[in-house]
Structures are given as C-alpha cells and as structure tokens.
C-alpha cells in the first residue's frame, strides 16, 4: 500500500513495518473492547476504534514531518560537506564514509548504512536508491542524483553545480520553513476540533436512556454517519491545508 509505505519512509520506520502495523490495529481493537466494556454500545465502540486508527495514522504523519523538518534544516551543511569532498577528490566510497563521520547527527545514520551496504558489495546505484528511501525527501533525492553524476563524470564541473545546489537548497528551506510552521498549527487545531463531538458522545452515553438510544439500529446509523462526516472532515482538512510544495526529484523514483 503506497500511502502506508510512504508514511513509514517519512517517519524512518521502514525496518519496523510489521511492528507498526501491529500497533496500528491492536490499539484500536483494545480501545473498542474497553469502550464496549464500559458502555455496552457496539456502534460507538467501532466508531471509537476507527477514530483511534485515524489518530494512529496522524501520529505517523506527524512523526514523519518532525523527522523531515529536523533533517531539512541540516541539508545545506550536508551539501557543503559533499562539495568539500568533491574538491578534495574523494571517491564515492570515501565520500560516504566522510559523510557518515562528519555530516550533521540527524543524517549520519543514513550515510553510515549506505557506506556499510557499499562495503558489503552492493552496487553504487542500489546504495543511492536506498539512500533516497531513507531520507525520503526532495533534497535527499537531489543529493543522490548529484552524487551519481559525480561518480559517473569524475567530478568534472561538479563543484560549481554543488555550489549552486547548496545556495538553492538554503534559500528554499528558509522560505518554506516559515510557511510550513504556520500551516502546521492551523491544521492541527482543526483536526483536534474533530474530537469534540465524540467526547460529547462519550459523556452522553453515561446516561441509561442515551445508552439505550445509541444501542438501537437508528442510534447506530447516527453514529456511523457521524463517523463518516468526521473522516470526511479530516480528509478535507488535509486537502485544504496542503501547500503546493516542490515535488521530490524524479518523484523519488528509483
């Protein structure tokens, strides 16, 4: 599932796909059992389970955004290091080893994994593809592409290219950082507001007459419609809150 795999890539959890999937489905199931044990309304229990699942996906998305934001601020420093390595005549393997030791801490693990894979005999192209998957960002794709060009062209003209790329990356990060910070707070506030009706429902269901009403087929229908509207509103907030951002280089394809 592309959506799920992209979430895991952005959050840096591709090596724990099964564990994350287990958590995503077990926690909603436990929540449903607890609600059903407390109020005895199956429809409300299933709706809460669906909302907890949506919340889990949102947490994954936020983790991915937090990880990428931390990395984005350090990309200019990474490009500077690569430019310095090219100027010093470092080979591809030496460049990766240099980055694994000298890059900002947020990036070292990715370069260390790439260098280790290269040492195990993986092809350069495979290593760069894995590097793009690890960083899962536009600037990671660009760096991998430039490193591939440098490997194939032997560094001819790459110093100027890397210098221009560093300047563009620094300017882009500065401009987008402010917009994304403001957009994130507005979007998160709107999503938290979607929980209010369900908190009210959990309070109302404590009264016996309300519990009996929710337990009827009509009550279950009202809950299902409420869930559908909540999920629609969540999708709408995501859609309307999206900024038109630069796409990943070659769609991050590899």
Buried (B, 14 or more C-beta within 10 A) or exposed (E): EEEBEBBBBBBBBBEEEEEBEEBBEEBBEEBBEEBBEEBBBBBBBBBBBBBBBBBBBBBBBEBBBEBBBEBBBBBBBBBBBBBBBBEEEBEBBEBBBBBBEBBBEBBBEBBBBBBBBBEEEBEBEBBBBBBBBBBBBBBBBBBBBBBBBBBEEEBEEBBEBBBEBBEBBBEBBEEBEEEBEEBBEEBBEBBEEBEEEBEEBBEBBEEEEBBEBBBEEEBBEBBBEBBEEBBEBBEEBBEEBEEEEEEBBEEBEB
